[in-house]
Amino acid sequence: MAIATITRKLLSAFTHYRTQRRFYEDPRFHDPHLLKDIGLRWEQGQLVSIHGVEEPSQRNQRHQAETRDAYEKCPHCGSRLA
């Protein structure tokens, strides 16, 4: 009888642990304000970044354009250099 009680309590504890863990890991159950603090939001059933994801090639092109502008303009007055 004691073994059955212990087994039942262990099974109950394990079931509770798995349920809580699944609840914690699944972002569908998180509060929208918490997701916003993390930088995420729900959009058409998918979790997406608020700030968007930038491809490395786009980031590289933007950096090249900024670098080129830095060499073509005077750092003090902002006028174009010839």
PDB file as gemmi writes it, atoms N, CA and C in Angstrom:
CRYST1    1.000    1.000    1.000  90.00  90.00  90.00 P 1                      
ATOM      1  N   MET A   1       0.819  -1.187   0.000  1.00  0.00           N  
ATOM      2  CA  MET A   1       0.000   0.000   0.000  1.00  0.00           C  
ATOM      3  C   MET A   1       0.866   1.255   0.000  1.00  0.00           C  
ATOM      4  N   ALA A   2       1.936   1.260   0.757  1.00  0.00           N  
ATOM      5  CA  ALA A   2       2.803   2.432   0.840  1.00  0.00           C  
ATOM      6  C   ALA A   2       3.518   2.672  -0.482  1.00  0.00           C  
ATOM      7  N   ILE A   3       3.904   1.589  -1.154  1.00  0.00           N  
ATOM      8  CA  ILE A   3       4.595   1.729  -2.439  1.00  0.00           C  
ATOM      9  C   ILE A   3       3.647   2.344  -3.474  1.00  0.00           C  
ATOM     10  N   ALA A   4       2.385   1.960  -3.461  1.00  0.00           N  
ATOM     11  CA  ALA A   4       1.411   2.513  -4.400  1.00  0.00           C  
ATOM     12  C   ALA A   4       1.208   4.002  -4.141  1.00  0.00           C  
ATOM     13  N   THR A   5       1.187   4.420  -2.891  1.00  0.00           N  
ATOM     14  CA  THR A   5       1.013   5.828  -2.535  1.00  0.00           C  
ATOM     15  C   THR A   5       2.225   6.641  -2.987  1.00  0.00           C  
ATOM     16  N   ILE A   6       3.394   6.120  -2.733  1.00  0.00           N  
ATOM     17  CA  ILE A   6       4.622   6.813  -3.141  1.00  0.00           C  
ATOM     18  C   ILE A   6       4.687   6.922  -4.665  1.00  0.00           C  
ATOM     19  N   THR A   7       4.358   5.846  -5.344  1.00  0.00           N  
ATOM     20  CA  THR A   7       4.371   5.852  -6.809  1.00  0.00           C  
ATOM     21  C   THR A   7       3.368   6.863  -7.351  1.00  0.00           C  
ATOM     22  N   ARG A   8       2.193   6.913  -6.775  1.00  0.00           N  
ATOM     23  CA  ARG A   8       1.165   7.849  -7.212  1.00  0.00           C  
ATOM     24  C   ARG A   8       1.613   9.297  -6.985  1.00  0.00           C  
ATOM     25  N   LYS A   9       2.235   9.557  -5.831  1.00  0.00           N  
ATOM     26  CA  LYS A   9       2.720  10.915  -5.539  1.00  0.00           C  
ATOM     27  C   LYS A   9       3.857  11.308  -6.490  1.00  0.00           C  
ATOM     28  N   LEU A  10       4.750  10.370  -6.781  1.00  0.00           N  
ATOM     29  CA  LEU A  10       5.838  10.660  -7.715  1.00  0.00           C  
ATOM     30  C   LEU A  10       5.293  10.940  -9.115  1.00  0.00           C  
ATOM     31  N   LEU A  11       4.339  10.145  -9.548  1.00  0.00           N  
ATOM     32  CA  LEU A  11       3.741  10.359 -10.862  1.00  0.00           C  
ATOM     33  C   LEU A  11       3.026  11.704 -10.917  1.00  0.00           C  
ATOM     34  N   SER A  12       2.331  12.036  -9.860  1.00  0.00           N  
ATOM     35  CA  SER A  12       1.639  13.320  -9.798  1.00  0.00           C  
ATOM     36  C   SER A  12       2.635  14.479  -9.835  1.00  0.00           C  
ATOM     37  N   ALA A  13       3.714  14.366  -9.082  1.00  0.00           N  
ATOM     38  CA  ALA A  13       4.744  15.414  -9.056  1.00  0.00           C  
ATOM     39  C   ALA A  13       5.405  15.558 -10.421  1.00  0.00           C  
ATOM     40  N   PHE A  14       5.700  14.442 -11.062  1.00  0.00           N  
ATOM     41  CA  PHE A  14       6.328  14.496 -12.380  1.00  0.00           C  
ATOM     42  C   PHE A  14       5.383  15.122 -13.409  1.00  0.00           C  
ATOM     43  N   THR A  15       4.108  14.758 -13.358  1.00  0.00           N  
ATOM     44  CA  THR A  15       3.123  15.330 -14.276  1.00  0.00           C  
ATOM     45  C   THR A  15       3.002  16.832 -14.071  1.00  0.00           C  
ATOM     46  N   HIS A  16       2.963  17.252 -12.820  1.00  0.00           N  
ATOM     47  CA  HIS A  16       2.888  18.685 -12.504  1.00  0.00           C  
ATOM     48  C   HIS A  16       4.139  19.414 -13.004  1.00  0.00           C  
ATOM     49  N   TYR A  17       5.298  18.807 -12.808  1.00  0.00           N  
ATOM     50  CA  TYR A  17       6.560  19.402 -13.263  1.00  0.00           C  
ATOM     51  C   TYR A  17       6.552  19.586 -14.779  1.00  0.00           C  
ATOM     52  N   ARG A  18       6.151  18.556 -15.523  1.00  0.00           N  
ATOM     53  CA  ARG A  18       6.130  18.637 -16.991  1.00  0.00           C  
ATOM     54  C   ARG A  18       5.129  19.687 -17.480  1.00  0.00           C  
ATOM     55  N   THR A  19       3.973  19.759 -16.826  1.00  0.00           N  
ATOM     56  CA  THR A  19       2.967  20.744 -17.214  1.00  0.00           C  
ATOM     57  C   THR A  19       3.498  22.152 -17.007  1.00  0.00           C  
ATOM     58  N   GLN A  20       4.094  22.402 -15.862  1.00  0.00           N  
ATOM     59  CA  GLN A  20       4.642  23.733 -15.574  1.00  0.00           C  
ATOM     60  C   GLN A  20       5.791  24.074 -16.516  1.00  0.00           C  
ATOM     61  N   ARG A  21       6.626  23.112 -16.819  1.00  0.00           N  
ATOM     62  CA  ARG A  21       7.760  23.344 -17.718  1.00  0.00           C  
ATOM     63  C   ARG A  21       7.273  23.677 -19.123  1.00  0.00           C  
ATOM     64  N   ARG A  22       6.275  22.939 -19.594  1.00  0.00           N  
ATOM     65  CA  ARG A  22       5.704  23.198 -20.914  1.00  0.00           C  
ATOM     66  C   ARG A  22       5.069  24.592 -20.948  1.00  0.00           C  
ATOM     67  N   PHE A  23       4.395  24.968 -19.865  1.00  0.00           N  
ATOM     68  CA  PHE A  23       3.777  26.289 -19.762  1.00  0.00           C  
ATOM     69  C   PHE A  23       4.843  27.380 -19.825  1.00  0.00           C  
ATOM     70  N   TYR A  24       5.959  27.155 -19.166  1.00  0.00           N  
ATOM     71  CA  TYR A  24       7.043  28.138 -19.130  1.00  0.00           C  
ATOM     72  C   TYR A  24       7.727  28.261 -20.493  1.00  0.00           C  
ATOM     73  N   GLU A  25       7.919  27.143 -21.196  1.00  0.00           N  
ATOM     74  CA  GLU A  25       8.648  27.150 -22.458  1.00  0.00           C  
ATOM     75  C   GLU A  25       7.816  27.633 -23.635  1.00  0.00           C  
ATOM     76  N   ASP A  26       6.511  27.490 -23.583  1.00  0.00           N  
ATOM     77  CA  ASP A  26       5.673  27.826 -24.729  1.00  0.00           C  
ATOM     78  C   ASP A  26       5.343  29.319 -24.705  1.00  0.00           C  
ATOM     79  N   PRO A  27       5.813  30.103 -25.684  1.00  0.00           N  
ATOM     80  CA  PRO A  27       5.577  31.547 -25.670  1.00  0.00           C  
ATOM     81  C   PRO A  27       4.117  31.928 -25.881  1.00  0.00           C  
ATOM     82  N   ARG A  28       3.284  30.995 -26.349  1.00  0.00           N  
ATOM     83  CA  ARG A  28       1.863  31.331 -26.518  1.00  0.00           C  
ATOM     84  C   ARG A  28       1.214  31.660 -25.183  1.00  0.00           C  
ATOM     85  N   PHE A  29       1.755  31.136 -24.106  1.00  0.00           N  
ATOM     86  CA  PHE A  29       1.162  31.352 -22.798  1.00  0.00           C  
ATOM     87  C   PHE A  29       1.709  32.592 -22.102  1.00  0.00           C  
ATOM     88  N   HIS A  30       2.702  33.249 -22.687  1.00  0.00           N  
ATOM     89  CA  HIS A  30       3.287  34.429 -22.044  1.00  0.00           C  
ATOM     90  C   HIS A  30       2.412  35.660 -22.270  1.00  0.00           C  
ATOM     91  N   ASP A  31       2.484  36.563 -21.345  1.00  0.00           N  
ATOM     92  CA  ASP A  31       1.754  37.812 -21.399  1.00  0.00           C  
ATOM     93  C   ASP A  31       2.278  38.678 -22.553  1.00  0.00           C  
ATOM     94  N   PRO A  32       1.408  39.347 -23.312  1.00  0.00           N  
ATOM     95  CA  PRO A  32       1.876  40.204 -24.411  1.00  0.00           C  
ATOM     96  C   PRO A  32       2.837  41.302 -23.950  1.00  0.00           C  
ATOM     97  N   HIS A  33       2.652  41.793 -22.731  1.00  0.00           N  
ATOM     98  CA  HIS A  33       3.562  42.826 -22.221  1.00  0.00           C  
ATOM     99  C   HIS A  33       4.958  42.259 -21.978  1.00  0.00           C  
ATOM    100  N   LEU A  34       5.022  41.031 -21.510  1.00  0.00           N  
ATOM    101  CA  LEU A  34       6.311  40.377 -21.310  1.00  0.00           C  
ATOM    102  C   LEU A  34       7.003  40.161 -22.651  1.00  0.00           C  
ATOM    103  N   LEU A  35       6.248  39.711 -23.650  1.00  0.00           N  
ATOM    104  CA  LEU A  35       6.822  39.520 -24.980  1.00  0.00           C  
ATOM    105  C   LEU A  35       7.336  40.847 -25.544  1.00  0.00           C  
ATOM    106  N   LYS A  36       6.602  41.928 -25.301  1.00  0.00           N  
ATOM    107  CA  LYS A  36       7.027  43.239 -25.787  1.00  0.00           C  
ATOM    108  C   LYS A  36       8.332  43.659 -25.118  1.00  0.00           C  
ATOM    109  N   ASP A  37       8.462  43.375 -23.826  1.00  0.00           N  
ATOM    110  CA  ASP A  37       9.705  43.688 -23.113  1.00  0.00           C  
ATOM    111  C   ASP A  37      10.882  42.912 -23.693  1.00  0.00           C  
ATOM    112  N   ILE A  38      10.631  41.701 -24.140  1.00  0.00           N  
ATOM    113  CA  ILE A  38      11.674  40.870 -24.737  1.00  0.00           C  
ATOM    114  C   ILE A  38      11.995  41.356 -26.151  1.00  0.00           C  
ATOM    115  N   GLY A  39      11.025  42.037 -26.799  1.00  0.00           N  
ATOM    116  CA  GLY A  39      11.221  42.510 -28.158  1.00  0.00           C  
ATOM    117  C   GLY A  39      10.530  41.635 -29.183  1.00  0.00           C  
ATOM    118  N   LEU A  40       9.465  40.949 -28.760  1.00  0.00           N  
ATOM    119  CA  LEU A  40       8.736  40.054 -29.656  1.00  0.00           C  
ATOM    120  C   LEU A  40       7.262  40.433 -29.695  1.00  0.00           C  
ATOM    121  N   ARG A  41       6.556  39.970 -30.722  1.00  0.00           N  
ATOM    122  CA  ARG A  41       5.105  40.154 -30.811  1.00  0.00           C  
ATOM    123  C   ARG A  41       4.519  39.032 -31.662  1.00  0.00           C  
ATOM    124  N   TRP A  42       3.205  38.828 -31.513  1.00  0.00           N  
ATOM    125  CA  TRP A  42       2.499  37.831 -32.323  1.00  0.00           C  
ATOM    126  C   TRP A  42       2.001  38.515 -33.572  1.00  0.00           C  
ATOM    127  N   GLU A  43       2.274  37.913 -34.728  1.00  0.00           N  
ATOM    128  CA  GLU A  43       1.792  38.444 -35.997  1.00  0.00           C  
ATOM    129  C   GLU A  43       1.322  37.278 -36.854  1.00  0.00           C  
ATOM    130  N   GLN A  44       0.036  37.216 -37.106  1.00  0.00           N  
ATOM    131  CA  GLN A  44      -0.579  36.161 -37.901  1.00  0.00           C  
ATOM    132  C   GLN A  44      -0.193  34.763 -37.407  1.00  0.00           C  
ATOM    133  N   GLY A  45      -0.226  34.589 -36.107  1.00  0.00           N  
ATOM    134  CA  GLY A  45       0.045  33.289 -35.519  1.00  0.00           C  
ATOM    135  C   GLY A  45       1.516  32.926 -35.406  1.00  0.00           C  
ATOM    136  N   GLN A  46       2.407  33.860 -35.725  1.00  0.00           N  
ATOM    137  CA  GLN A  46       3.838  33.587 -35.599  1.00  0.00           C  
ATOM    138  C   GLN A  46       4.477  34.631 -34.698  1.00  0.00           C  
ATOM    139  N   LEU A  47       5.479  34.206 -33.978  1.00  0.00           N  
ATOM    140  CA  LEU A  47       6.220  35.084 -33.100  1.00  0.00           C  
ATOM    141  C   LEU A  47       7.314  35.775 -33.907  1.00  0.00           C  
ATOM    142  N   VAL A  48       7.273  37.111 -33.973  1.00  0.00           N  
ATOM    143  CA  VAL A  48       8.245  37.860 -34.765  1.00  0.00           C  
ATOM    144  C   VAL A  48       8.888  38.942 -33.907  1.00  0.00           C  
ATOM    145  N   SER A  49      10.038  39.404 -34.347  1.00  0.00           N  
ATOM    146  CA  SER A  49      10.749  40.459 -33.638  1.00  0.00           C  
ATOM    147  C   SER A  49      10.074  41.799 -33.902  1.00  0.00           C  
ATOM    148  N   ILE A  50      10.023  42.644 -32.891  1.00  0.00           N  
ATOM    149  CA  ILE A  50       9.448  43.978 -33.046  1.00  0.00           C  
ATOM    150  C   ILE A  50      10.326  44.815 -33.968  1.00  0.00           C  
ATOM    151  N   HIS A  51      11.616  44.656 -33.840  1.00  0.00           N  
ATOM    152  CA  HIS A  51      12.565  45.484 -34.576  1.00  0.00           C  
ATOM    153  C   HIS A  51      12.863  44.948 -35.964  1.00  0.00           C  
ATOM    154  N   GLY A  52      12.382  43.782 -36.283  1.00  0.00           N  
ATOM    155  CA  GLY A  52      12.645  43.191 -37.589  1.00  0.00           C  
ATOM    156  C   GLY A  52      14.018  42.555 -37.623  1.00  0.00           C  
ATOM    157  N   VAL A  53      14.191  41.690 -38.579  1.00  0.00           N  
ATOM    158  CA  VAL A  53      15.467  41.003 -38.725  1.00  0.00           C  
ATOM    159  C   VAL A  53      16.124  41.524 -39.987  1.00  0.00           C  
ATOM    160  N   GLU A  54      17.360  41.913 -39.873  1.00  0.00           N  
ATOM    161  CA  GLU A  54      18.083  42.469 -41.001  1.00  0.00           C  
ATOM    162  C   GLU A  54      19.039  41.433 -41.552  1.00  0.00           C  
ATOM    163  N   GLU A  55      18.998  41.234 -42.843  1.00  0.00           N  
ATOM    164  CA  GLU A  55      19.907  40.287 -43.472  1.00  0.00           C  
ATOM    165  C   GLU A  55      21.330  40.839 -43.424  1.00  0.00           C  
ATOM    166  N   PRO A  56      22.329  39.972 -43.300  1.00  0.00           N  
ATOM    167  CA  PRO A  56      23.714  40.443 -43.258  1.00  0.00           C  
ATOM    168  C   PRO A  56      24.107  41.242 -44.501  1.00  0.00           C  
ATOM    169  N   SER A  57      23.584  40.875 -45.674  1.00  0.00           N  
ATOM    170  CA  SER A  57      23.947  41.611 -46.885  1.00  0.00           C  
ATOM    171  C   SER A  57      23.394  43.035 -46.832  1.00  0.00           C  
ATOM    172  N   GLN A  58      22.178  43.211 -46.302  1.00  0.00           N  
ATOM    173  CA  GLN A  58      21.605  44.551 -46.181  1.00  0.00           C  
ATOM    174  C   GLN A  58      22.408  45.386 -45.192  1.00  0.00           C  
ATOM    175  N   ARG A  59      22.810  44.772 -44.099  1.00  0.00           N  
ATOM    176  CA  ARG A  59      23.597  45.476 -43.091  1.00  0.00           C  
ATOM    177  C   ARG A  59      24.936  45.910 -43.682  1.00  0.00           C  
ATOM    178  N   ASN A  60      25.553  45.035 -44.473  1.00  0.00           N  
ATOM    179  CA  ASN A  60      26.835  45.329 -45.089  1.00  0.00           C  
ATOM    180  C   ASN A  60      26.690  46.462 -46.106  1.00  0.00           C  
ATOM    181  N   GLN A  61      25.624  46.445 -46.911  1.00  0.00           N  
ATOM    182  CA  GLN A  61      25.394  47.505 -47.893  1.00  0.00           C  
ATOM    183  C   GLN A  61      25.170  48.839 -47.206  1.00  0.00           C  
ATOM    184  N   ARG A  62      24.410  48.847 -46.112  1.00  0.00           N  
ATOM    185  CA  ARG A  62      24.165  50.089 -45.386  1.00  0.00           C  
ATOM    186  C   ARG A  62      25.462  50.624 -44.799  1.00  0.00           C  
ATOM    187  N   HIS A  63      26.299  49.731 -44.265  1.00  0.00           N  
ATOM    188  CA  HIS A  63      27.580  50.147 -43.695  1.00  0.00           C  
ATOM    189  C   HIS A  63      28.469  50.749 -44.780  1.00  0.00           C  
ATOM    190  N   GLN A  64      28.495  50.137 -45.970  1.00  0.00           N  
ATOM    191  CA  GLN A  64      29.299  50.676 -47.065  1.00  0.00           C  
ATOM    192  C   GLN A  64      28.805  52.050 -47.478  1.00  0.00           C  
ATOM    193  N   ALA A  65      27.496  52.237 -47.531  1.00  0.00           N  
ATOM    194  CA  ALA A  65      26.944  53.539 -47.907  1.00  0.00           C  
ATOM    195  C   ALA A  65      27.296  54.598 -46.866  1.00  0.00           C  
ATOM    196  N   GLU A  66      27.208  54.245 -45.575  1.00  0.00           N  
ATOM    197  CA  GLU A  66      27.557  55.200 -44.520  1.00  0.00           C  
ATOM    198  C   GLU A  66      29.035  55.546 -44.569  1.00  0.00           C  
ATOM    199  N   THR A  67      29.876  54.552 -44.839  1.00  0.00           N  
ATOM    200  CA  THR A  67      31.313  54.786 -44.916  1.00  0.00           C  
ATOM    201  C   THR A  67      31.637  55.687 -46.106  1.00  0.00           C  
ATOM    202  N   ARG A  68      30.989  55.424 -47.240  1.00  0.00           N  
ATOM    203  CA  ARG A  68      31.216  56.229 -48.431  1.00  0.00           C  
ATOM    204  C   ARG A  68      30.794  57.679 -48.172  1.00  0.00           C  
ATOM    205  N   ASP A  69      29.632  57.871 -47.513  1.00  0.00           N  
ATOM    206  CA  ASP A  69      29.172  59.220 -47.190  1.00  0.00           C  
ATOM    207  C   ASP A  69      30.138  59.921 -46.250  1.00  0.00           C  
ATOM    208  N   ALA A  70      30.736  59.182 -45.346  1.00  0.00           N  
ATOM    209  CA  ALA A  70      31.673  59.784 -44.398  1.00  0.00           C  
ATOM    210  C   ALA A  70      32.902  60.334 -45.112  1.00  0.00           C  
ATOM    211  N   TYR A  71      33.337  59.683 -46.180  1.00  0.00           N  
ATOM    212  CA  TYR A  71      34.512  60.157 -46.911  1.00  0.00           C  
ATOM    213  C   TYR A  71      34.167  61.248 -47.923  1.00  0.00           C  
ATOM    214  N   GLU A  72      32.910  61.364 -48.303  1.00  0.00           N  
ATOM    215  CA  GLU A  72      32.515  62.364 -49.291  1.00  0.00           C  
ATOM    216  C   GLU A  72      32.055  63.664 -48.659  1.00  0.00           C  
ATOM    217  N   LYS A  73      31.893  63.705 -47.343  1.00  0.00           N  
ATOM    218  CA  LYS A  73      31.424  64.911 -46.668  1.00  0.00           C  
ATOM    219  C   LYS A  73      32.440  65.360 -45.625  1.00  0.00           C  
ATOM    220  N   CYS A  74      32.486  66.664 -45.424  1.00  0.00           N  
ATOM    221  CA  CYS A  74      33.356  67.226 -44.399  1.00  0.00           C  
ATOM    222  C   CYS A  74      32.785  66.881 -43.032  1.00  0.00           C  
ATOM    223  N   PRO A  75      33.597  66.334 -42.129  1.00  0.00           N  
ATOM    224  CA  PRO A  75      33.070  65.963 -40.810  1.00  0.00           C  
ATOM    225  C   PRO A  75      32.662  67.162 -39.952  1.00  0.00           C  
ATOM    226  N   HIS A  76      33.173  68.352 -40.280  1.00  0.00           N  
ATOM    227  CA  HIS A  76      32.872  69.528 -39.453  1.00  0.00           C  
ATOM    228  C   HIS A  76      31.631  70.279 -39.925  1.00  0.00           C  
ATOM    229  N   CYS A  77      31.572  70.566 -41.239  1.00  0.00           N  
ATOM    230  CA  CYS A  77      30.448  71.372 -41.737  1.00  0.00           C  
ATOM    231  C   CYS A  77      29.425  70.567 -42.519  1.00  0.00           C  
ATOM    232  N   GLY A  78      29.775  69.364 -42.982  1.00  0.00           N  
ATOM    233  CA  GLY A  78      28.845  68.511 -43.703  1.00  0.00           C  
ATOM    234  C   GLY A  78      28.762  68.794 -45.190  1.00  0.00           C  
ATOM    235  N   SER A  79      29.598  69.713 -45.704  1.00  0.00           N  
ATOM    236  CA  SER A  79      29.548  69.996 -47.145  1.00  0.00           C  
ATOM    237  C   SER A  79      30.276  68.900 -47.909  1.00  0.00           C  
ATOM    238  N   ARG A  80      29.872  68.705 -49.185  1.00  0.00           N  
ATOM    239  CA  ARG A  80      30.479  67.668 -50.015  1.00  0.00           C  
ATOM    240  C   ARG A  80      31.918  68.037 -50.365  1.00  0.00           C  
ATOM    241  N   LEU A  81      32.771  67.042 -50.335  1.00  0.00           N  
ATOM    242  CA  LEU A  81      34.163  67.231 -50.734  1.00  0.00           C  
ATOM    243  C   LEU A  81      34.291  66.902 -52.218  1.00  0.00           C  
ATOM    244  N   ALA A  82      35.126  67.664 -52.891  1.00  0.00           N  
ATOM    245  CA  ALA A  82      35.281  67.428 -54.335  1.00  0.00           C  
ATOM    246  C   ALA A  82      36.435  66.513 -54.625  1.00  0.00           C  
TER     247      ALA A  82                                                      
END                                                                             
